[in-house]
């Protein structure tokens, strides 16, 4: 299985702005932000796949009592994500209406998009970082003294090079690949992205046919990065972004793999299909000008048996599943 097939050529391709605030929260506080329980608030919309990674890792590592969670609503305007789900439309900890306010508190002329996930320093109300790929890695490696007993090692040192390599191609072809399809500027650009997406999904299905997880017997960062796209595939990407060679539910290996993860504590209990659909179908007015949100598909299918346990392995390695979600973070779908 070739890890890096050719897939992108110059043209009217969708290009994601990946210039984020690169400050990190570390044990030594070298960027001015030391690891400190209770100091930081993770702002992560349920609808967003990039933010969803952080909520999964936070759950799996048991950081709920250490890093609080702010939840914007599923839609936003051109300026910012808003806290319209909270009483009076204000985040109860930060006291702000828009995430934009935390960015402007630190950078009054912040020129880029106001993105989730973002971590905010509660005492100052200033954004620390919105560098989502690094946020989860730092949760896994810098916050270890605050991990729960039995927390899994999601980024084991011996596998980091392979995890990084696999995660990189998943990002380009799958995580961002669905966006390259949905926001393509030409037929040719769309078809290149479409072909790359499904070639990579076929490659992933082949990899997962004989092992339970991407790295073998246990869940790692790579699985989390793939899962958040798979969870949105049939509900959004298949139709809304024209990723319609197959539904996920028509790809037996990947569908079983995704259901296995969904039914694992820490994964499905972070997924809100109603918010996911509302976000894409309402905010992307250029793609869906009617603003109509589809009723389906039936989310109950995610609870069907998957038989992936027959491949063996232990989801959390020598660790244990996380406790149930905090009462105010539970999702009713």
N, C-alpha and C positions, 0 to 999 in steps of 0.2 A: 504494500500500500504506500504510494508516494505521499509524503507529507505536504509537499509544496507544489501542486500543479499550477501551471500558469493560468491566471484567471482575470486579470485586470489589464486593460490597455487604455491609453490616453483617450479622452473624449468627454462626453457630457455625463460623467459619473457623479454620483452623490459623494461629496467629501465632508466627512464629519470633522468639526473643529475639536481637536483633542488637546488644545492648550488649556490646561486647568491650573488652579492654584496649587503649587507643588509643595507647600509646607506639609510637614509630617508631624504627627504626635508620636513621640518616641520616649523610651525609658530615660534616655539621657537629656531629653529636652533640647537637642541641638538646634532646632529651628525656633526655639522659644515656646514650645508647646509640650510640656512634659506629660506623660501618662499620669492621670489623677482621677480617681473614682469620683463621680458626681459633678465633674467640672464641665463636661461637654455634652452637647445634644446633637444626636443624629437626626437630620431632617431627610425623610425618605418617603416619597409618595408611593402608595401601593401600586399605582398604575405603571410605574416606570421599571423596565427590566434592569437597568443599571443600578437603580436604588434597591431593587428587590434582592440583589446579591448581598448587599450590606445587612438587610434585615434577616436573611437566612443565616449568614455567618454569626451575627450577633446572637441569634437564637441558639445555634449549635454550640457556641462557646460559652453560653450562659452569661453574657455581658449585659443582660437587661437591667440589672440592679446597679450597673456601673456607668452605663452610657444611656441616657434617656432617649426617647424616640418621639419626634414630632412628625405628624402625618398631615401634609397638605391634601387638599381634595384632588380629585382625578383630572380636573380641567384647569387651565390657566390661560391668561391673556398674553399679549406680546411682552408684557413687562416682567411677569414673575408668577411663580406658584403662590397660591394663597391658602390661608388656613381657614377655609370656609366650612370645614367640618366641625370646628371647635366653637364653643359658646362665644357669641359676640364676634366671631370671625377672627379671633386672636389666639395665637399659640399660647397655651396656658403657662409655659415656662419662660419663653422669650418675650411674650407680651407684644408681638408684632403681627401685623396683618399679612405681610408679604415677606417671603424669603429674601427678596431684593433688599429689604431694609438691613439685613445682616451683612450682605455684601457691601452696601454703601456705607455701613458703619465703619468698615475697614478700608474700603477703596471708594471714595466719593464719586470717582469718575470711572467706575468699573466698566470696561468697554465690551465685555463678552456676554454670552447668554447666562442667565441665572439658572443653574442646573441643580438637579438632585441626582444622587445624594450629596448632601453638604453637611459638614460638621461645624457647629457653632460653639464658640467659647461663651458659656452662660454668663460669667461675671461681667464681661465686656460687651456681650451681644454681637461680637464680630465673627464673621466667617473665618474658619481656620483653613479649610481645604474643601474642594469639590472633586478631587482627583480620585474618582471611584475605583480604578484598578488598584491603586495603592492603599486605599482605605481598608479593603478586606485583607490584604496582605499584612498590613500593620495590626489589624485586630488579631491576626493569627500569630504574629511574631513579636510584637512589642507589648501587647497587653496580657502576656501569659500569666503573670502573677494574679490576674483577676479572672482567669478562666475558671469555670465551674469544675468541681471534681468529676472526672469521667469525660471531660471535653475531648473531642477527637483532634488529632493532629491533621489539619486540613492542608498543610503545606510542608510535608516532611522534607527534611533537608536533602535526603538521598534522592528524592524524586523531583526536586525543584526545577532542574534544567528541562526535564521532560514535560512537567506541568506547564512551564512557561512556553515551551514550543507548541504544545497542543493547544493551549489557551490562545496563543497568537493566531493560529490558523482558524480557530473557531471564531475569534473576534472578526477577522477580515471577511470570512466567507459566510458565517451564520449570524452571529450577533448583529454585526453591522451589515451583513449581506442582505438581510430582509429589508433594511432601509435603502440599500442601493437599488433594490428592485422597486420599492414603493415610491422613491423620489427620483428615479432615473429621468434624465432630461432628453432621452431619445430612445427610440425602439432598440437601436443597437446596444446602447448602454444597459437598458433593461435586460436584454437577452443575455448579455455577458454575465451580469450579476445573477440572473436566474440560473444559468448553467453552472456557475461556480457554487451557488448555494446548494443545488441538488447533488452536484458531484461530491461536495463535502458531506452532506447528509448521508449519501450512500457510503462514503468512506467511514463515517462514524458508525453506521450500522454494521459494517464489516468488522470494525474494531470491537464493537460491543456484542457481537454474536456469540463470542466464546468467553467473555469475562463480564462480571456484573457491573463494573464501573470503569471509567476511562483509564485509570491507572492500575486497575486490577481488582483487588478484593475489598477495598475500602473507599469511602467517599473522600474526595479531595476538592480543592479550589476549582479544578477543571470541570468537575461535574456541576458545581454550582453555577459556573459561567454558562454552561450549555443549557442547563435546566430552565433558566429564566426566559430564554427564547423559545424553547419547546413548549413551555406552559402557555405562551401567547400565540402559538402557531395557528391552531385551528380557529380560535376565537377572533383573531385579528389578521395575522399575516397572510393566511391562505387567500382570503378575499380582498381585504383592504389594500394589501401591498402586492396583490397579483402573484403570490408565491403558490401557484395552483397546479403544479404537476401532480402532487399528491397532498392529501391532508396528512397530518401526523398520524391520525388514527388509521391510515391506510399503509403505514410503514411499520410492519409488525415489530421489529427489533427496537426501534426508537420509541414506539408507542408504549411497549412494555417497560422499557427502561425509564421513560418519563413517568409512567404510573407508579413504578417502584419508588422513585424519588418522591413523588407527590404524596405517597402514603407513608413516607418516612417523617417522623416528627421533626419539625424545623423547616420543612419545605412547603407542603400543601397548606399548612396553617399560616403561611404568609401570603397566599394567593387570593386576591379578591377579583373574581372574573367580572363582576359588575363594574368596578372601577376601571379595570383594564379596558373593557370595551368602550366605556364612556370616554375615556381619555383619547383614544385614537380616533373614534368616529365623530367626536364633537370638535376636538381641537384642530384636526386636519381638514379644514374647510375646503382647501383646494382639491383634496382627493375625494371628500364626501360632502359636497356642498349642501345636501339636504339635512345633514346633522342627525339623520335617523340612526339609531343604535340597534343592531340586530338582537333578537331575543336569544338565539342559540349560540353555540351548540349546547346540548345538555351536559352540564358539568358532572352529573352523576357518573358518567362514563369513566371519570378519573378514579373512581373507587372500585372498578372491576378488577378481578384477580389478574396478576401479571406473570406469575410463575418464575420470576427472575431469581428468587431464592434458590431455585434448583441449581444455579450456577455456583452456589456457595458464597463465600465471603462474609464479612461482617461490616455492616454499614459504618460503624463507629470504631472499627478496629478493637483494641482492648477497652475502649471507653463505653459509655452508656448513652441512651437517648436523652435529649433535654427534657426538662419538665414542661408541663402545659404552658401555653402562652399566658402572660399576665392578663388579668381580667379586662383591662381597658385596651388591650391589643388584640383581643380575639375577633375573628372574622366570622360573620354569619352570611353564608351564601346559599 
